[in-house]
Amino acid sequence: MTILDKIVAHKKIEVAARKEILTVADLQSRPLFDKEPVSAKSWIGSPTKSGIIAEFKRQSPSKGLINGTAKVSDVAEGYFKAGASAMSVLTDQEFFGGTVDDLLAARSVSPVPIIRKDFIVDEYQIIEAKSIGADFILLIASCLTPAESKKYAAVARNLGMQVLLEVHNEEELNAHVDPCMDLIGVNNRNLKTFEVSIETSKALADKIPNEFVKVSESGISNIENIKELKTYGYKGFLIGENFMKTENPAKAAIDFIGQL
């Protein structure tokens, strides 16, 4: 069983437990459920913005503890001031140390589009994402069947949210891509070996239809990476550990984006 298999198995148990505590009706009654989502596609795809999706992540299965002291509201405010085009907030607690409260805290101080970064395995999580102020969600092709990813994308679209589909290879892209999705992210990290290479993004660049905003994820640690990937049509760049591994993630983002 891979780490991804373990995460998905645990996530299904976790979601079933949450359903017992909060019903869909409870989620729909939250004030943020009626908030109009900000367009991630517009912000990330705009030539006048940085394209940086700055992430808040405390830990990961591959790296262990990354940052156990940073306050999410401070980081979120700093990312916005730095010029990030969007923010990614991990809400998985078991493996990444995040919670839905982290996204709520980020939402309270930042106007940029915020993605709920989690392992979506149930429609309930999408409704929950809307109820905590997320503007778009992540659908990971490796965790879902093509039918599931397309179904969940339609649910998000009906709620006014956008979708970032994450793929690792051409097979996943061809099987999962759908008109209800808005951004296609290529994860440069092999989820089986955890090796990282931006060559993955380069190889898939011309396979992604032009109507989707192209996003490169993982392994982006310098300005040269971004400049090179832009020549392949990428407009979005998900950066997490590069900022979070520092003592002051907000300052790291300001310094990095300032160079762009």
GINOR-V488285 format. One record per pair of residues at least 6 apart in sequence whose C-alpha atoms are under 7 Angstrom apart, sorted by sequence separation. I is the first residue (numbers start at 1). GAP is how many residues later the second one is. If there is no record, write none. Layout:
i=I gap=GAP
i=I gap=GAP
This chain:
i=43 gap=6
i=45 gap=6
i=59 gap=6
i=90 gap=6
i=92 gap=6
i=93 gap=6
i=156 gap=6
i=167 gap=6
i=189 gap=6
i=190 gap=6
i=243 gap=6
i=44 gap=7
i=58 gap=7
i=59 gap=7
i=91 gap=7
i=92 gap=7
i=189 gap=7
i=58 gap=8
i=59 gap=8
i=90 gap=8
i=91 gap=8
i=141 gap=8
i=188 gap=8
i=189 gap=8
i=58 gap=9
i=91 gap=9
i=188 gap=9
i=243 gap=9
i=58 gap=10
i=139 gap=10
i=153 gap=10
i=188 gap=10
i=243 gap=10
i=91 gap=11
i=188 gap=12
i=116 gap=13
i=188 gap=13
i=89 gap=14
i=186 gap=15
i=201 gap=15
i=56 gap=16
i=165 gap=16
i=164 gap=17
i=116 gap=18
i=163 gap=18
i=164 gap=18
i=165 gap=18
i=166 gap=18
i=167 gap=18
i=168 gap=18
i=216 gap=18
i=115 gap=19
i=120 gap=19
i=162 gap=19
i=163 gap=19
i=164 gap=19
i=165 gap=19
i=166 gap=19
i=167 gap=19
i=168 gap=19
i=214 gap=19
i=215 gap=19
i=220 gap=19
i=114 gap=20
i=115 gap=20
i=116 gap=20
i=117 gap=20
i=118 gap=20
i=162 gap=20
i=163 gap=20
i=164 gap=20
i=165 gap=20
i=166 gap=20
i=167 gap=20
i=214 gap=20
i=215 gap=20
i=216 gap=20
i=217 gap=20
i=218 gap=20
i=114 gap=21
i=115 gap=21
i=116 gap=21
i=117 gap=21
i=164 gap=21
i=166 gap=21
i=198 gap=21
i=214 gap=21
i=215 gap=21
i=216 gap=21
i=217 gap=21
i=218 gap=21
i=221 gap=21
i=113 gap=22
i=114 gap=22
i=115 gap=22
i=116 gap=22
i=197 gap=22
i=213 gap=22
i=214 gap=22
i=215 gap=22
i=216 gap=22
i=115 gap=23
i=157 gap=23
i=196 gap=23
i=141 gap=24
i=54 gap=25
i=87 gap=25
i=91 gap=25
i=136 gap=25
i=137 gap=25
i=138 gap=25
i=139 gap=25
i=140 gap=25
i=141 gap=25
i=86 gap=26
i=87 gap=26
i=88 gap=26
i=89 gap=26
i=90 gap=26
i=91 gap=26
i=92 gap=26
i=107 gap=26
i=135 gap=26
i=136 gap=26
i=137 gap=26
i=138 gap=26
i=139 gap=26
i=140 gap=26
i=141 gap=26
i=150 gap=26
i=154 gap=26
i=85 gap=27
i=86 gap=27
i=87 gap=27
i=88 gap=27
i=89 gap=27
i=90 gap=27
i=91 gap=27
i=135 gap=27
i=136 gap=27
i=137 gap=27
i=138 gap=27
i=139 gap=27
i=140 gap=27
i=149 gap=27
i=153 gap=27
i=205 gap=27
i=86 gap=28
i=87 gap=28
i=88 gap=28
i=89 gap=28
i=90 gap=28
i=104 gap=28
i=150 gap=28
i=153 gap=28
i=184 gap=28
i=205 gap=28
i=88 gap=29
i=103 gap=29
i=104 gap=29
i=123 gap=29
i=146 gap=29
i=183 gap=29
i=184 gap=29
i=185 gap=29
i=186 gap=29
i=187 gap=29
i=188 gap=29
i=189 gap=29
i=54 gap=30
i=72 gap=30
i=76 gap=30
i=80 gap=30
i=126 gap=30
i=146 gap=30
i=182 gap=30
i=183 gap=30
i=184 gap=30
i=185 gap=30
i=186 gap=30
i=187 gap=30
i=188 gap=30
i=202 gap=30
i=53 gap=31
i=141 gap=31
i=182 gap=31
i=183 gap=31
i=184 gap=31
i=185 gap=31
i=186 gap=31
i=187 gap=31
i=188 gap=31
i=52 gap=32
i=53 gap=32
i=54 gap=32
i=55 gap=32
i=56 gap=32
i=57 gap=32
i=73 gap=32
i=77 gap=32
i=80 gap=32
i=183 gap=32
i=185 gap=32
i=50 gap=33
i=51 gap=33
i=52 gap=33
i=53 gap=33
i=54 gap=33
i=55 gap=33
i=56 gap=33
i=57 gap=33
i=72 gap=33
i=73 gap=33
i=76 gap=33
i=77 gap=33
i=50 gap=34
i=51 gap=34
i=52 gap=34
i=53 gap=34
i=54 gap=34
i=55 gap=34
i=56 gap=34
i=61 gap=34
i=72 gap=34
i=76 gap=34
i=170 gap=34
i=50 gap=35
i=53 gap=35
i=60 gap=35
i=141 gap=35
i=49 gap=36
i=60 gap=36
i=73 gap=36
i=59 gap=37
i=223 gap=37
i=58 gap=38
i=59 gap=38
i=57 gap=39
i=58 gap=39
i=58 gap=40
i=44 gap=41
i=43 gap=42
i=44 gap=42
i=40 gap=46
i=40 gap=73
i=39 gap=74
i=38 gap=75
i=40 gap=96
i=33 gap=97
i=38 gap=97
i=33 gap=98
i=35 gap=98
i=37 gap=98
i=32 gap=99
i=33 gap=99
i=27 gap=100
i=32 gap=100
i=33 gap=100
i=27 gap=101
i=30 gap=101
i=32 gap=101
i=28 gap=103
i=27 gap=104
i=12 gap=109
i=8 gap=111
i=37 gap=123
i=37 gap=124
i=8 gap=135
i=41 gap=141
i=41 gap=142
i=45 gap=168
i=79 gap=171
i=82 gap=171
i=41 gap=172
i=78 gap=172
i=82 gap=172
i=75 gap=174
i=79 gap=174
i=83 gap=174
i=75 gap=175
i=82 gap=175
i=67 gap=177
i=66 gap=178
i=67 gap=178
i=66 gap=179
i=53 gap=183
i=57 gap=183
i=51 gap=184
i=52 gap=184
i=53 gap=184
i=54 gap=184
i=55 gap=184
i=56 gap=184
i=51 gap=185
i=52 gap=185
i=53 gap=185
i=54 gap=185
i=55 gap=185
i=51 gap=186
i=52 gap=186
i=53 gap=186
i=54 gap=186
i=52 gap=187
i=57 gap=187
i=56 gap=188
i=2 gap=190
i=45 gap=190
i=44 gap=191
i=45 gap=191
i=44 gap=192
